[in-house]
Amino acid sequence: MIAAILSMAFAAPAYAEDGEQVDLQVSIENPTSQHGGTHKAPPRVPQNQIPVVFLNGHTLQFSTPCEGATLQLLDEEGFVVYTVTIPTGTTVIQLPSDLEGEFELQIIRGRYCFFGWIEL
């Protein structure tokens, strides 16, 4: 029974302050694509290169540096509805409060696109 309780602790989502960690995957950026700009091939990226991002309401918090990367939100049809370049030293970004629903969060750094789904 103790082993079962301990295993549940490792399966629980990670939280930072008041947010939930966004599960990110990685693909290689494809500049010739018309929608979304990515080719969903699983490249080999060192684990410490994958951004760690938490979501609390409309606030994104970065636990790893993402400065200079492009942050995008895509709607369910794959259209970009929000984009911003993450400024140097930024650890928090407030997303527009008028965005509601499910979005694909993309953080594009160099030729890599880190992506996951969020709900606002």
Chimera marker file (.cmm) of the C-alpha trace (Angstrom):
<marker_set name="trace">
<marker id="1" x="0.000" y="0.000" z="0.000" r="1" g="1" b="0" radius="0.5"/>
<marker id="2" x="2.864" y="2.388" z="0.770" r="1" g="1" b="0" radius="0.5"/>
<marker id="3" x="4.387" y="1.698" z="-2.658" r="1" g="1" b="0" radius="0.5"/>
<marker id="4" x="1.054" y="2.554" z="-4.311" r="1" g="1" b="0" radius="0.5"/>
<marker id="5" x="0.836" y="5.860" z="-2.433" r="1" g="1" b="0" radius="0.5"/>
<marker id="6" x="4.425" y="6.750" z="-3.317" r="1" g="1" b="0" radius="0.5"/>
<marker id="7" x="3.872" y="5.939" z="-7.002" r="1" g="1" b="0" radius="0.5"/>
<marker id="8" x="0.833" y="8.272" z="-7.078" r="1" g="1" b="0" radius="0.5"/>
<marker id="9" x="3.025" y="11.126" z="-5.836" r="1" g="1" b="0" radius="0.5"/>
<marker id="10" x="5.311" y="10.732" z="-8.834" r="1" g="1" b="0" radius="0.5"/>
<marker id="11" x="2.392" y="10.577" z="-11.290" r="1" g="1" b="0" radius="0.5"/>
<marker id="12" x="0.763" y="13.800" z="-10.075" r="1" g="1" b="0" radius="0.5"/>
<marker id="13" x="1.168" y="16.927" z="-12.243" r="1" g="1" b="0" radius="0.5"/>
<marker id="14" x="3.833" y="19.407" z="-11.136" r="1" g="1" b="0" radius="0.5"/>
<marker id="15" x="2.745" y="22.760" z="-9.748" r="1" g="1" b="0" radius="0.5"/>
<marker id="16" x="4.629" y="26.057" z="-9.368" r="1" g="1" b="0" radius="0.5"/>
<marker id="17" x="3.099" y="28.462" z="-6.886" r="1" g="1" b="0" radius="0.5"/>
<marker id="18" x="-0.526" y="28.323" z="-8.097" r="1" g="1" b="0" radius="0.5"/>
<marker id="19" x="-0.117" y="26.834" z="-11.594" r="1" g="1" b="0" radius="0.5"/>
<marker id="20" x="-0.027" y="23.501" z="-13.368" r="1" g="1" b="0" radius="0.5"/>
<marker id="21" x="2.919" y="22.397" z="-15.524" r="1" g="1" b="0" radius="0.5"/>
<marker id="22" x="2.277" y="22.369" z="-19.282" r="1" g="1" b="0" radius="0.5"/>
<marker id="23" x="3.341" y="19.042" z="-20.807" r="1" g="1" b="0" radius="0.5"/>
<marker id="24" x="5.566" y="19.995" z="-23.764" r="1" g="1" b="0" radius="0.5"/>
<marker id="25" x="6.689" y="17.882" z="-26.704" r="1" g="1" b="0" radius="0.5"/>
<marker id="26" x="9.236" y="18.838" z="-29.356" r="1" g="1" b="0" radius="0.5"/>
<marker id="27" x="9.281" y="18.990" z="-33.140" r="1" g="1" b="0" radius="0.5"/>
<marker id="28" x="11.580" y="20.456" z="-35.778" r="1" g="1" b="0" radius="0.5"/>
<marker id="29" x="10.502" y="23.819" z="-37.203" r="1" g="1" b="0" radius="0.5"/>
<marker id="30" x="9.543" y="23.591" z="-40.892" r="1" g="1" b="0" radius="0.5"/>
<marker id="31" x="9.544" y="27.088" z="-42.448" r="1" g="1" b="0" radius="0.5"/>
<marker id="32" x="7.873" y="25.832" z="-45.645" r="1" g="1" b="0" radius="0.5"/>
<marker id="33" x="4.663" y="24.726" z="-43.879" r="1" g="1" b="0" radius="0.5"/>
<marker id="34" x="1.523" y="26.849" z="-44.434" r="1" g="1" b="0" radius="0.5"/>
<marker id="35" x="-0.169" y="26.182" z="-41.056" r="1" g="1" b="0" radius="0.5"/>
<marker id="36" x="1.582" y="26.024" z="-37.705" r="1" g="1" b="0" radius="0.5"/>
<marker id="37" x="5.060" y="25.866" z="-39.238" r="1" g="1" b="0" radius="0.5"/>
<marker id="38" x="6.080" y="22.559" z="-37.689" r="1" g="1" b="0" radius="0.5"/>
<marker id="39" x="6.842" y="19.031" z="-38.727" r="1" g="1" b="0" radius="0.5"/>
<marker id="40" x="5.911" y="16.725" z="-35.850" r="1" g="1" b="0" radius="0.5"/>
<marker id="41" x="9.025" y="14.536" z="-35.962" r="1" g="1" b="0" radius="0.5"/>
<marker id="42" x="10.475" y="13.614" z="-32.561" r="1" g="1" b="0" radius="0.5"/>
<marker id="43" x="14.029" y="14.993" z="-32.652" r="1" g="1" b="0" radius="0.5"/>
<marker id="44" x="16.583" y="14.223" z="-29.969" r="1" g="1" b="0" radius="0.5"/>
<marker id="45" x="16.799" y="17.195" z="-27.644" r="1" g="1" b="0" radius="0.5"/>
<marker id="46" x="18.569" y="17.015" z="-24.266" r="1" g="1" b="0" radius="0.5"/>
<marker id="47" x="16.014" y="17.021" z="-21.445" r="1" g="1" b="0" radius="0.5"/>
<marker id="48" x="17.549" y="20.195" z="-19.955" r="1" g="1" b="0" radius="0.5"/>
<marker id="49" x="16.837" y="22.061" z="-23.236" r="1" g="1" b="0" radius="0.5"/>
<marker id="50" x="13.064" y="21.534" z="-23.012" r="1" g="1" b="0" radius="0.5"/>
<marker id="51" x="11.349" y="24.572" z="-21.423" r="1" g="1" b="0" radius="0.5"/>
<marker id="52" x="9.500" y="24.135" z="-18.135" r="1" g="1" b="0" radius="0.5"/>
<marker id="53" x="6.292" y="26.195" z="-18.213" r="1" g="1" b="0" radius="0.5"/>
<marker id="54" x="3.423" y="26.512" z="-15.745" r="1" g="1" b="0" radius="0.5"/>
<marker id="55" x="-0.063" y="27.904" z="-16.398" r="1" g="1" b="0" radius="0.5"/>
<marker id="56" x="-2.241" y="29.651" z="-13.822" r="1" g="1" b="0" radius="0.5"/>
<marker id="57" x="-5.355" y="31.174" z="-15.380" r="1" g="1" b="0" radius="0.5"/>
<marker id="58" x="-3.998" y="33.423" z="-18.147" r="1" g="1" b="0" radius="0.5"/>
<marker id="59" x="-0.485" y="33.618" z="-16.653" r="1" g="1" b="0" radius="0.5"/>
<marker id="60" x="2.461" y="31.594" z="-17.976" r="1" g="1" b="0" radius="0.5"/>
<marker id="61" x="5.456" y="31.163" z="-15.672" r="1" g="1" b="0" radius="0.5"/>
<marker id="62" x="8.824" y="29.977" z="-17.007" r="1" g="1" b="0" radius="0.5"/>
<marker id="63" x="11.075" y="27.934" z="-14.704" r="1" g="1" b="0" radius="0.5"/>
<marker id="64" x="13.737" y="27.733" z="-17.421" r="1" g="1" b="0" radius="0.5"/>
<marker id="65" x="15.024" y="30.632" z="-19.549" r="1" g="1" b="0" radius="0.5"/>
<marker id="66" x="13.042" y="31.135" z="-22.774" r="1" g="1" b="0" radius="0.5"/>
<marker id="67" x="14.298" y="34.614" z="-23.664" r="1" g="1" b="0" radius="0.5"/>
<marker id="68" x="14.414" y="35.381" z="-27.351" r="1" g="1" b="0" radius="0.5"/>
<marker id="69" x="12.090" y="32.478" z="-28.189" r="1" g="1" b="0" radius="0.5"/>
<marker id="70" x="8.791" y="33.073" z="-29.980" r="1" g="1" b="0" radius="0.5"/>
<marker id="71" x="5.669" y="32.137" z="-28.036" r="1" g="1" b="0" radius="0.5"/>
<marker id="72" x="2.535" y="31.415" z="-30.079" r="1" g="1" b="0" radius="0.5"/>
<marker id="73" x="-0.984" y="30.269" z="-29.355" r="1" g="1" b="0" radius="0.5"/>
<marker id="74" x="-2.824" y="28.417" z="-32.123" r="1" g="1" b="0" radius="0.5"/>
<marker id="75" x="-6.572" y="27.856" z="-32.108" r="1" g="1" b="0" radius="0.5"/>
<marker id="76" x="-8.158" y="24.458" z="-32.739" r="1" g="1" b="0" radius="0.5"/>
<marker id="77" x="-7.964" y="25.035" z="-36.524" r="1" g="1" b="0" radius="0.5"/>
<marker id="78" x="-4.219" y="25.716" z="-36.359" r="1" g="1" b="0" radius="0.5"/>
<marker id="79" x="-4.380" y="29.489" z="-36.863" r="1" g="1" b="0" radius="0.5"/>
<marker id="80" x="-2.054" y="31.715" z="-34.836" r="1" g="1" b="0" radius="0.5"/>
<marker id="81" x="-4.192" y="33.888" z="-32.535" r="1" g="1" b="0" radius="0.5"/>
<marker id="82" x="-1.389" y="35.296" z="-30.353" r="1" g="1" b="0" radius="0.5"/>
<marker id="83" x="2.362" y="35.681" z="-30.794" r="1" g="1" b="0" radius="0.5"/>
<marker id="84" x="5.115" y="37.403" z="-28.819" r="1" g="1" b="0" radius="0.5"/>
<marker id="85" x="8.913" y="37.269" z="-28.584" r="1" g="1" b="0" radius="0.5"/>
<marker id="86" x="9.859" y="36.465" z="-24.987" r="1" g="1" b="0" radius="0.5"/>
<marker id="87" x="11.990" y="39.368" z="-23.689" r="1" g="1" b="0" radius="0.5"/>
<marker id="88" x="15.294" y="38.867" z="-21.861" r="1" g="1" b="0" radius="0.5"/>
<marker id="89" x="14.838" y="38.168" z="-18.163" r="1" g="1" b="0" radius="0.5"/>
<marker id="90" x="11.140" y="37.350" z="-18.487" r="1" g="1" b="0" radius="0.5"/>
<marker id="91" x="9.816" y="34.667" z="-16.155" r="1" g="1" b="0" radius="0.5"/>
<marker id="92" x="6.089" y="35.514" z="-16.444" r="1" g="1" b="0" radius="0.5"/>
<marker id="93" x="3.871" y="36.358" z="-19.424" r="1" g="1" b="0" radius="0.5"/>
<marker id="94" x="0.270" y="37.453" z="-19.057" r="1" g="1" b="0" radius="0.5"/>
<marker id="95" x="-1.853" y="36.101" z="-21.917" r="1" g="1" b="0" radius="0.5"/>
<marker id="96" x="-4.755" y="38.210" z="-23.229" r="1" g="1" b="0" radius="0.5"/>
<marker id="97" x="-7.806" y="37.767" z="-20.996" r="1" g="1" b="0" radius="0.5"/>
<marker id="98" x="-10.165" y="37.682" z="-23.997" r="1" g="1" b="0" radius="0.5"/>
<marker id="99" x="-8.699" y="34.362" z="-25.190" r="1" g="1" b="0" radius="0.5"/>
<marker id="100" x="-10.867" y="31.459" z="-24.057" r="1" g="1" b="0" radius="0.5"/>
<marker id="101" x="-10.868" y="27.804" z="-25.003" r="1" g="1" b="0" radius="0.5"/>
<marker id="102" x="-8.239" y="25.210" z="-25.873" r="1" g="1" b="0" radius="0.5"/>
<marker id="103" x="-5.033" y="26.312" z="-27.605" r="1" g="1" b="0" radius="0.5"/>
<marker id="104" x="-1.778" y="24.798" z="-28.775" r="1" g="1" b="0" radius="0.5"/>
<marker id="105" x="1.047" y="26.594" z="-26.977" r="1" g="1" b="0" radius="0.5"/>
<marker id="106" x="4.235" y="26.774" z="-29.043" r="1" g="1" b="0" radius="0.5"/>
<marker id="107" x="7.635" y="27.998" z="-27.906" r="1" g="1" b="0" radius="0.5"/>
<marker id="108" x="9.895" y="28.265" z="-30.943" r="1" g="1" b="0" radius="0.5"/>
<marker id="109" x="13.598" y="28.438" z="-30.198" r="1" g="1" b="0" radius="0.5"/>
<marker id="110" x="15.957" y="28.167" z="-33.158" r="1" g="1" b="0" radius="0.5"/>
<marker id="111" x="14.846" y="25.235" z="-35.274" r="1" g="1" b="0" radius="0.5"/>
<marker id="112" x="12.922" y="23.556" z="-32.437" r="1" g="1" b="0" radius="0.5"/>
<marker id="113" x="9.262" y="23.982" z="-31.594" r="1" g="1" b="0" radius="0.5"/>
<marker id="114" x="8.188" y="22.945" z="-28.094" r="1" g="1" b="0" radius="0.5"/>
<marker id="115" x="4.413" y="22.488" z="-28.002" r="1" g="1" b="0" radius="0.5"/>
<marker id="116" x="1.585" y="21.434" z="-25.732" r="1" g="1" b="0" radius="0.5"/>
<marker id="117" x="-2.120" y="22.054" z="-25.188" r="1" g="1" b="0" radius="0.5"/>
<marker id="118" x="-3.514" y="24.547" z="-22.694" r="1" g="1" b="0" radius="0.5"/>
<marker id="119" x="-7.017" y="25.632" z="-21.743" r="1" g="1" b="0" radius="0.5"/>
<marker id="120" x="-7.791" y="29.248" z="-20.937" r="1" g="1" b="0" radius="0.5"/>
<link id1="1" id2="2" r="1" g="1" b="0" radius="0.2"/>
<link id1="2" id2="3" r="1" g="1" b="0" radius="0.2"/>
<link id1="3" id2="4" r="1" g="1" b="0" radius="0.2"/>
<link id1="4" id2="5" r="1" g="1" b="0" radius="0.2"/>
<link id1="5" id2="6" r="1" g="1" b="0" radius="0.2"/>
<link id1="6" id2="7" r="1" g="1" b="0" radius="0.2"/>
<link id1="7" id2="8" r="1" g="1" b="0" radius="0.2"/>
<link id1="8" id2="9" r="1" g="1" b="0" radius="0.2"/>
<link id1="9" id2="10" r="1" g="1" b="0" radius="0.2"/>
<link id1="10" id2="11" r="1" g="1" b="0" radius="0.2"/>
<link id1="11" id2="12" r="1" g="1" b="0" radius="0.2"/>
<link id1="12" id2="13" r="1" g="1" b="0" radius="0.2"/>
<link id1="13" id2="14" r="1" g="1" b="0" radius="0.2"/>
<link id1="14" id2="15" r="1" g="1" b="0" radius="0.2"/>
<link id1="15" id2="16" r="1" g="1" b="0" radius="0.2"/>
<link id1="16" id2="17" r="1" g="1" b="0" radius="0.2"/>
<link id1="17" id2="18" r="1" g="1" b="0" radius="0.2"/>
<link id1="18" id2="19" r="1" g="1" b="0" radius="0.2"/>
<link id1="19" id2="20" r="1" g="1" b="0" radius="0.2"/>
<link id1="20" id2="21" r="1" g="1" b="0" radius="0.2"/>
<link id1="21" id2="22" r="1" g="1" b="0" radius="0.2"/>
<link id1="22" id2="23" r="1" g="1" b="0" radius="0.2"/>
<link id1="23" id2="24" r="1" g="1" b="0" radius="0.2"/>
<link id1="24" id2="25" r="1" g="1" b="0" radius="0.2"/>
<link id1="25" id2="26" r="1" g="1" b="0" radius="0.2"/>
<link id1="26" id2="27" r="1" g="1" b="0" radius="0.2"/>
<link id1="27" id2="28" r="1" g="1" b="0" radius="0.2"/>
<link id1="28" id2="29" r="1" g="1" b="0" radius="0.2"/>
<link id1="29" id2="30" r="1" g="1" b="0" radius="0.2"/>
<link id1="30" id2="31" r="1" g="1" b="0" radius="0.2"/>
<link id1="31" id2="32" r="1" g="1" b="0" radius="0.2"/>
<link id1="32" id2="33" r="1" g="1" b="0" radius="0.2"/>
<link id1="33" id2="34" r="1" g="1" b="0" radius="0.2"/>
<link id1="34" id2="35" r="1" g="1" b="0" radius="0.2"/>
<link id1="35" id2="36" r="1" g="1" b="0" radius="0.2"/>
<link id1="36" id2="37" r="1" g="1" b="0" radius="0.2"/>
<link id1="37" id2="38" r="1" g="1" b="0" radius="0.2"/>
<link id1="38" id2="39" r="1" g="1" b="0" radius="0.2"/>
<link id1="39" id2="40" r="1" g="1" b="0" radius="0.2"/>
<link id1="40" id2="41" r="1" g="1" b="0" radius="0.2"/>
<link id1="41" id2="42" r="1" g="1" b="0" radius="0.2"/>
<link id1="42" id2="43" r="1" g="1" b="0" radius="0.2"/>
<link id1="43" id2="44" r="1" g="1" b="0" radius="0.2"/>
<link id1="44" id2="45" r="1" g="1" b="0" radius="0.2"/>
<link id1="45" id2="46" r="1" g="1" b="0" radius="0.2"/>
<link id1="46" id2="47" r="1" g="1" b="0" radius="0.2"/>
<link id1="47" id2="48" r="1" g="1" b="0" radius="0.2"/>
<link id1="48" id2="49" r="1" g="1" b="0" radius="0.2"/>
<link id1="49" id2="50" r="1" g="1" b="0" radius="0.2"/>
<link id1="50" id2="51" r="1" g="1" b="0" radius="0.2"/>
<link id1="51" id2="52" r="1" g="1" b="0" radius="0.2"/>
<link id1="52" id2="53" r="1" g="1" b="0" radius="0.2"/>
<link id1="53" id2="54" r="1" g="1" b="0" radius="0.2"/>
<link id1="54" id2="55" r="1" g="1" b="0" radius="0.2"/>
<link id1="55" id2="56" r="1" g="1" b="0" radius="0.2"/>
<link id1="56" id2="57" r="1" g="1" b="0" radius="0.2"/>
<link id1="57" id2="58" r="1" g="1" b="0" radius="0.2"/>
<link id1="58" id2="59" r="1" g="1" b="0" radius="0.2"/>
<link id1="59" id2="60" r="1" g="1" b="0" radius="0.2"/>
<link id1="60" id2="61" r="1" g="1" b="0" radius="0.2"/>
<link id1="61" id2="62" r="1" g="1" b="0" radius="0.2"/>
<link id1="62" id2="63" r="1" g="1" b="0" radius="0.2"/>
<link id1="63" id2="64" r="1" g="1" b="0" radius="0.2"/>
<link id1="64" id2="65" r="1" g="1" b="0" radius="0.2"/>
<link id1="65" id2="66" r="1" g="1" b="0" radius="0.2"/>
<link id1="66" id2="67" r="1" g="1" b="0" radius="0.2"/>
<link id1="67" id2="68" r="1" g="1" b="0" radius="0.2"/>
<link id1="68" id2="69" r="1" g="1" b="0" radius="0.2"/>
<link id1="69" id2="70" r="1" g="1" b="0" radius="0.2"/>
<link id1="70" id2="71" r="1" g="1" b="0" radius="0.2"/>
<link id1="71" id2="72" r="1" g="1" b="0" radius="0.2"/>
<link id1="72" id2="73" r="1" g="1" b="0" radius="0.2"/>
<link id1="73" id2="74" r="1" g="1" b="0" radius="0.2"/>
<link id1="74" id2="75" r="1" g="1" b="0" radius="0.2"/>
<link id1="75" id2="76" r="1" g="1" b="0" radius="0.2"/>
<link id1="76" id2="77" r="1" g="1" b="0" radius="0.2"/>
<link id1="77" id2="78" r="1" g="1" b="0" radius="0.2"/>
<link id1="78" id2="79" r="1" g="1" b="0" radius="0.2"/>
<link id1="79" id2="80" r="1" g="1" b="0" radius="0.2"/>
<link id1="80" id2="81" r="1" g="1" b="0" radius="0.2"/>
<link id1="81" id2="82" r="1" g="1" b="0" radius="0.2"/>
<link id1="82" id2="83" r="1" g="1" b="0" radius="0.2"/>
<link id1="83" id2="84" r="1" g="1" b="0" radius="0.2"/>
<link id1="84" id2="85" r="1" g="1" b="0" radius="0.2"/>
<link id1="85" id2="86" r="1" g="1" b="0" radius="0.2"/>
<link id1="86" id2="87" r="1" g="1" b="0" radius="0.2"/>
<link id1="87" id2="88" r="1" g="1" b="0" radius="0.2"/>
<link id1="88" id2="89" r="1" g="1" b="0" radius="0.2"/>
<link id1="89" id2="90" r="1" g="1" b="0" radius="0.2"/>
<link id1="90" id2="91" r="1" g="1" b="0" radius="0.2"/>
<link id1="91" id2="92" r="1" g="1" b="0" radius="0.2"/>
<link id1="92" id2="93" r="1" g="1" b="0" radius="0.2"/>
<link id1="93" id2="94" r="1" g="1" b="0" radius="0.2"/>
<link id1="94" id2="95" r="1" g="1" b="0" radius="0.2"/>
<link id1="95" id2="96" r="1" g="1" b="0" radius="0.2"/>
<link id1="96" id2="97" r="1" g="1" b="0" radius="0.2"/>
<link id1="97" id2="98" r="1" g="1" b="0" radius="0.2"/>
<link id1="98" id2="99" r="1" g="1" b="0" radius="0.2"/>
<link id1="99" id2="100" r="1" g="1" b="0" radius="0.2"/>
<link id1="100" id2="101" r="1" g="1" b="0" radius="0.2"/>
<link id1="101" id2="102" r="1" g="1" b="0" radius="0.2"/>
<link id1="102" id2="103" r="1" g="1" b="0" radius="0.2"/>
<link id1="103" id2="104" r="1" g="1" b="0" radius="0.2"/>
<link id1="104" id2="105" r="1" g="1" b="0" radius="0.2"/>
<link id1="105" id2="106" r="1" g="1" b="0" radius="0.2"/>
<link id1="106" id2="107" r="1" g="1" b="0" radius="0.2"/>
<link id1="107" id2="108" r="1" g="1" b="0" radius="0.2"/>
<link id1="108" id2="109" r="1" g="1" b="0" radius="0.2"/>
<link id1="109" id2="110" r="1" g="1" b="0" radius="0.2"/>
<link id1="110" id2="111" r="1" g="1" b="0" radius="0.2"/>
<link id1="111" id2="112" r="1" g="1" b="0" radius="0.2"/>
<link id1="112" id2="113" r="1" g="1" b="0" radius="0.2"/>
<link id1="113" id2="114" r="1" g="1" b="0" radius="0.2"/>
<link id1="114" id2="115" r="1" g="1" b="0" radius="0.2"/>
<link id1="115" id2="116" r="1" g="1" b="0" radius="0.2"/>
<link id1="116" id2="117" r="1" g="1" b="0" radius="0.2"/>
<link id1="117" id2="118" r="1" g="1" b="0" radius="0.2"/>
<link id1="118" id2="119" r="1" g="1" b="0" radius="0.2"/>
<link id1="119" id2="120" r="1" g="1" b="0" radius="0.2"/>
</marker_set>
